């Protein structure tokens, strides 16, 4: 008998024989998916909360639905750090971790997803569960890119309404059997919306194959039938476009989690061969608007969603925009600067937290990041505003932005020149710091609690004694042709010279202890020298040292040195 409780079915596929997922290269029917959900639901231990840490997207989906059917609530943090686990246990002490790793280091009760157990018996024809709309499906945590992660409750009804609205806007409800490939982890709001809920509520098939690195994305697209939709982020998309791979076509590409530039959108449409649509939303609201990035800067709201301008809760902030309707259970203030054009269209001017003022001039960090990453040869970059920056304070402090850039083949001076042509001089970063990579999380975001210490370390390196080995150094020819690397003996010799200068006397090495070369150094890179000196026998000095470059350790070890009349580098 059909339940009269207001709610929605777990899936909307018209037949138990339709494909619900592609897992390990094989199709999984709705019948088999429901059987896996039913068996896992029976295995879930007592307690209300399930931390779904499954990395495989199919196993994650089975775990999410099993918890929902069993009346439990999934906890979905976007980061799986020890600090985040402690926060989960503070939030819900009865939490059990569902994982699919060989070992799990989280200090909480655990249940490992067992493919053998879930497929132990042939699937039976189970009815599609009907879930009350008011049931809380998950607490999804914000990414922490602007501060401490915060949990937001998501009801089944809200998630279904959002998925169905998105399916209609994206054209996934056209009756074709779509395959969805995702690069964003399913624990993230966009990941669970675009790669799990969309599949469940549009009749599409999710793809379990990992798709994080460019080669993995290409392989995942190639492993499933058309029509294909790629659900991704600007960071993953930029890496894919720069990889130089021959890409299988994607009939649709959907990007979210950060603003996407028109140039990158054009490249993606050209290489992947299909439309690219961008989604605007947040953990608090879900997807609330879309735009065709190559055609317009204007966003169109999802059906039923409305925006309302109100006086800001903080009187110093003027006004703020609230979103309501559609899948939003209660009005939510948005953290972005929004210019409404009419009842259904708006322009986005960046996050309010990103808006900065220097020398009386305003801009946003997002716009500055876009300008920096648009420079040829810049693979990734991010501006950084120090916490202690106060424009126009009584002490006369001057705000100085910093910027990190991944651009191994472009001189920093050339990047600065290109920036000066694009942005006001007040916003040119001082300093501009080169790094091998940015510490982005799996969704492509840069949590401030990770970025801040990296910037601090890089700035500290600039104040340390250091040296630069140029490409014209006599040791460079032949080491190695096409990929020059500074020889370790040269690094060590220059380090001894700098340590001697710091100690106020030239040194000669009498004994080399354990020395580890941890990362290659390219000619032209500045190497900073960190050391600790302590007395040794017979008037010698023991030196413990670390060499760093670009925020990474490149060498470390111990040396025994003695005073020398003169010390010259090799």
N, C-alpha and C positions, 0 to 999 in steps of 0.2 A: 504494500500500500504506500502511496506517495505521501511523504511527510508534508504537513501543512505549515511547518515552521518556515518563516521566510529565510531563504538561503539559495545556494547555488551548487551545482554538481562539481565534483572534483575535476572532471575533464569534460570537454564538449565534443570530442571526436565522435562521429556518427556511428561507428561500428567498433566492436571489440577487436576486429581484425586490422584496424587501421594502425599505422606506425606512430607510436608515441615518442620514440627516441631512437637514436643510433648510438650503440654502446659497444666498444671493442670491435668496431667494424661490422657489427651485425644489427639488423633492425629488431626493435623491441615492440611488440604489439601492445595495444591497450590492455588486452587480456593478461599478458605477462607482467606488465607494469603494475596492474592492480593486485596481482598475486604477490609480487615483491613487496608492495606497500602493506598488504595484509599480514604477511609473515613477519616483517620487521616490526609492525605495530604490536604484534603479540610478544616480541622479544624485548621491547622497551621496559626498563626497570621502573620501579615506583618513583614518584616524584613528578613535579609538574613541568619542569624546565629542561629543555634539551639544547645543548650547545652543539650545533651541527657544523662540525669541522671537516666534513668530507670534501676532499679536493676534486674528486671525480664528479662531474656535473650530474650524471645520471644517479649516482649514489646519493648525492645531495638532494636531488628531487625526490627520490624514494623516501629518504629520511624526513624531509620537510612534510611530505604528505602523510607518512606514517604517524608522525607526531600529531598532525592536525586531526587525523581520523581517531587517534587514541585520546583526544582531548587534552593534549599537552601543548606547550608553547615553545616555539623555537627561539633561541637566542642567536642573533646573527651579527657579530662584530666584524668590521672590515679588516681588522688586524688581529693576528693570533700570537700576541706577545705575552710574556709572563705578567706584565702589568695589566694587560687587558683581561687575562684570565682571573687575576685577583679582583678586578672590578666586577666581572661576571658573578663571582662567588659572593661578593658583597651585595650585589643586586638580587641574586637568587641563590641562597645557600644549598638548595636541593638540586642544583644543576648537575646533569650527567653529560659527559662528552661523547657524542657519536662521531667516530672517525674511521678513516679507511687507510691509515698509514700502518707500516709494519710495527712501529713503536710510537707511542704517544707520551710526550713528556709533561703533559698538563697535570697539575696536582689536583685532581678531582676524580670522582667515579667515572668509569669509562665503559663504552660498549663499542667494539670494533665491528664495522660493517663486514659481513661475511657473504661474499658472492655465492659460495657453495650452499650456505644455509638458505639464502633467499631463493635459490633455484633448485632446492632439494627435491621438489615434487612438480609434476607437470601442472601448468597453470589451469585453474578451474574458471568457469564462467561466473565471476563475481559481479554483483551489481555495482554500478558507479555510485560511490557514497554521495549523499546530499548533506552539505555542511551548512549549519546555521550562519547567516550573514554576520551576526553579532559576535561570533566566536573569535577570540584573539588568536591569530595565527602565529605572530612573531613579534618580538621586540628587536627592531633593527637599529643598530648604533651608528651614529654619525662617524665620519672618517677621522675626525680629530685634526683636520687640516687647519682649523681656526681655533683650536683649543681642546679641552677635554671631551672625549666621546660621550654622547648623550643617547640614551635609549628612547625609542619611539614605538609605541604600541601600534600594530597593524591588524585590523580585523579582516576576516576572510572576505566579507562583503566589500570593503574598501579596495582590497587587492584585486578582486575579480572585476569590479567596475573600472578600475584603472587599466587593467589588462585588456578588457573588451574595447574600451575607448581607444587605446593605443593600436590595437589590431585593426580597427576600422580606419584610423587615420593613416596608418602605414600601408594599408592595402593587403593585410595578411588574411582578411576574411573573404577573399575572392573565390574560394572553393578549390583552390589548388593546394597540393600537399607540400607546404613549405618546409624547408630544413633550416633550423636556426643554429648558427655558429657564434659562440661568444668568446670574447677575450677578457671580459671583466669577471672576477670571481663571483660565484652565486651568492656569497654572503653579503655582498654589497647591494644597496637598494636597487640600483640600475641593473645589476647582474641578476637578481632574483626576479625583477619585473620583466626584463627583456629576454631572458633565456629560459626561465622556468614558467612563470605565470602566463606569458604570452603563448607558450607552447600548450599549456594546459587548457587555456580558454579560447584559443583560435583554431584548434585542430592541427597545429603544426607539430613537428618533431624536433625535440632538442638534441643537441650533439654533445656527447660526453667527452669526446677527444680533447686533450689539452690544446689550447690555442693562445699562447702568451707571446712566444717569440715568432718572428716573421715566418720562418720555415714551418713552424707548427701551425700557424694560421693558414698558410697555403695548403698544407697537408690536410687539415681539417675540412677546408672548403672542398678539396678534391675528393674527400672520402664520402660525401653525401650527395644525393641527387638534387637536381634543380627542381623548382626555383629555390635559390639559397638567399638567406639574409645574414649579413655579418653584423653582429652587435658589438660595438667596440668603443674605444675612447680616443681622443686626439693623440695621446702619447703612443699607444699601440699602433694607431694608423700612421703616424709620422715614421715610426720605425719600419713599418711594412713598406711604405712608399720609398724609403731610402735603401731598402735591402737589395734592390736590383733583381728581384725574383720574377720569374714568369708566373703570374697569378691566375688561378682559375677564376672565371667570372662570378661575381656576386650580383644577383638581380636587384638587391637592395642593401645599402649600408646605412646603419644607424649609429650615430655617435652621441655620446653624453659624457657626463662627469666634469667637463671643463669646456670653455669656449673653443670653437673650431674656426680657424681662419679660412677665408674664401680660397686662397691659393692652395692650401692642403686639400680642401674639399674638391676643387677642380682636378687635382692630381689623382685623387681617389676615384672620382667618377671616370676619369680617362683610363686608369689602369684596371679597375674592377668592372667597368662596363655597365654599371647600373646607377640608379639614382642614389644620392646620399641625402638623408634627412637627419637633422639634428634635433635632439630632445632637450628641453629645459625642464628642470625639476629639482627636487631635493629629497633628502631622506624624510623630511617632515611631510611633504606633499605628494611624493611620487611624481610621475611625468605629467606636466600640466600644459605644455605647449610644444610646438614643433616649427621648424622652418626648413626650407630648401636653401642651404647655405650658399650655393653657387648663384642663386637667383635673387636673394633678398636678405637684408638684415632684419626684416620684420618677423616677429614671432606671432603665431596664431594659437590661441588657447584651445584646449581640448573641449569637446562639447560639455556644457553644463558648468564649466569652471569660470568663475568670475574674479575680478580684481577690484579692490576697494582701497582708496587712499585715505588714511586716517592720520590724526596727530600722533606723532611718535611717542612711545612710552617714556623715552628720555627727551625732555623738552629741548635739549640742546641739538637734537637731531632733526628738528623740523617735522617732516612727515615720513610715513613708511607705508608700504604696500602690503595688503593682506590678501591671501587667496582663500577661496571658499568654493563649495559646490563640487560636482563631479564625484570623484572618489574620496574627497577630503571630508572626514567625519566632522571636523570642527574648524572654524577659521584659523588660519596660520599666518603669522607675519613672515614676510620674505626678507632674506638678508641681502637683497640686491637692490641697486638703484634702477628703478623701472619708470619708463615714460609711456603712459597709456596713450594710444592713438585713437582707439574707439573701443567699443564694448568687447571686442574679440581679438584685438591686435595691440602689440606693444613693442617698444625697443628696450633692449637690455644694455645698461651702461656699466655693468660690473658689480662685484660684491661691494657692499658698503664697507666691509672690513678691509677691502683692497683700496679704497679711495684714499689718496694721500694728497697733502698740500705742502709744497716746498717753494719758498720765496714768493708766496702769494699765488702760486700757480697750482692748479688741480689736475690730477690724472688718476689712473688706476693701475695697480700692479699687473692686472690681467692684460691691459693694453700695452704696458711696457714689455711684458713677457712676449706678447705677440710680435712686437717690433724686433725684439732681440732674436727670437727663433726664426724670423723671416730672412735674416741675413744669410747669404750663401755660405755653406760650410759649417753653420751652427746646427748641430744635431739636437741639442736640448739646452735649455737655459732657464733661469729663474732669478727675478729680482728679490731682494730681501730688505725689509724695513726693520731696523733695530728696535727692540722693545723700549729703549731709553731715549728714543728720538722725540723731541718736543718742539714743534715749529713755533718760533716766536715766543719762547718762554722768557722769564725774567732774567735768566742767566745768559741769554744771548746765544744759546746753542744753535748750531746750524745742522739741519738734517742732511745726512749723507747716506744715500742708498748704496747697498752692495749688490753685486750680481754674480752668480755662478754660471759658467758657460762650459758646455761640452763641445769643443771645436778643435780637435787635435791637429788639424792642418792649416788653421788660420791664425796668423799672429794677433795677439791681443790688441796691438796698436791699430790693426786694420778693422777689427770689430768696433773699437772706439770711434774711429772715423766714420764708419757706416752708421753707428748709432747717432752721432751728432747730426747726420743728414736726415734722421728720422724723428728725433725727439728733441724737446727743449733742453738746453744745456743744464738747467737746474736738475734734470732727472738722469743725467749721465752718471753711471755708477762709479763711485769712488770708495772702494776699489772694484775692479773687474777681476774675478778669480777663476782660473782654469781648473776644472776637475775632470776626472776620467768618466764619471757618471754622476747623476743626481740620485739621492736615496729615495726614489719614488716607491710608494707601496704598490700592491698589485692592481689597484684601480688607476694608477698613474698620478696620484696626488702626492703632495709633499707635506706631510704632517710637520707642523711648526716645531714640535718637541724633538724632531729628528734634524730638521734643517738648522735650527738655531745653534746647536753644539758644533755642527759641521762648519758653519760660518765662523764661529768663535775660534775653532781650531785653525782654520785657514788664515784668519787674521793674526793669530798668535804666531803662525809660521813666518809671516812677513816680518815680524819683529825679531825672529831668531837669527843667529848667525847662519849664513848660508852661502851657496855658490851656484854658479851656472856653468855647465860645460857646453861650449859651443860646437857647432857642426864642423868647425875648422880645427878642432883639437887634433893633434897628431895621432892619437890613439883611435880616432873614429874610422878612418878608412879600413874597409874590410870587416867592420864590426857593427852591423851586418849589412851587406849591400841591399838597398831597397827598404830596409827596416832598421835604421841605425839605433843602436842601444849603447849607452855609456858603459864601458867596462867596469866591473866591480872594483878592480884595483884602483881605478881612477877615483871612483866615489870614496873609497876608503882613505886614499892619500889626501884628498882635499878635505875630508872630514877631520883628519888628524890636524891638518894645518889650521882649520877654523877653531877646533877645540883648544889648540895651543894659543891662538890669539885671544880666546875668551879667558884662558887661565893666565894670560900675560907672560907666557914664555914659550919658546919653540920646543917641540917634542920630537922624540924619535921612538918608534915602536920596537920594544924588545921582545914582546910576545903577543901573538894573536890568539885569543881564546875562541869561543864559538861565535862565528859571524854568519848571519843568514841574509841572503839577498831575496827579498820578498816580492818585488815588483820591478819590472824594467823601467829605466829612466831614459827618456828621449833627450837628444841634444836640444838645448834651449830651455829645458825645464829648470825651475829654481828648486834646489834641494836645501831644506832646512836641517840644521844640526841640533839635536837635543842630547845633552850628556849629563852624567853625574860622575864626579871624581871622588875617589877615596884613597887614603894612603895604602901602599903595599909594602912588601919587604925591601930592604936595602935601598931605601930612598926612592923607590919607584912609585908610580901612581897607577891605580886601576881605573879604567874608564868604561862605564856602561853607556852606550850610545844608541840612538835611534835616528835614522834619516827619514825624512818625510818629503813628499812632493804631491801637490794637488790634493791634499787631504788624506793621502794614503801612506802607510808605512812602506818604505822601499828597501830598507836594510836595518839590521840591528845586531848588536853583539857586544863583546868585551875585549878590551885591549889593555896591555900593560905597557906603559910608556915611561921614558926617562928624559930628563932635561937634555936638550941638544943645543949646540951653538947656533945652528941654522937649520931651517926646515923649508924646503922648496917643494911645491907640488910637482907630480909627474905630468 
